[in-house]
Amino acid sequence: MRYMGKELSAVESRIAVIGIVVESEDSVEALNEILHEYRESIIGRMGIPYRRRGINIISIAVDAPQDTISALSGKVGKLPGVSSKTAYAEGKK
């Protein structure tokens, strides 16, 4: 597997899902910029606007080194009115 021009083994790369809840529309542009920055790591993205509650729920599937996934989740979680949690696949044993 190649990541940002570097050859990685399957052991170095992790699969994870980042759950994001956006409560502040003011942070949407910054969130999209962060996701664009990490686009090479993103496998897929699903967004659900929950209008009744005035929030957006986003699920991001990623395949990247653990430090990259942590950096992405950390940057997202620092945005005002945005929270994120990451769940990692166990991987093959």
Sequence and secondary structure as in RCSB ss.txt:
>XXXX:A:sequence
MRYMGKELSAVESRIAVIGIVVESEDSVEALNEILHEYRESIIGRMGIPYRRRGINIISIAVDAPQDTISALSGK
VGKLPGVSSKTAYAEGKK
>XXXX:A:secstr
 EETTEE  TTTEEEEEEEEEE  GGGHHHHHHHHHHTTTTEEEEEEEEETTTTEEEEEEEEEEEHHHHHHHHHH
HHTSTTEEEEEEE     
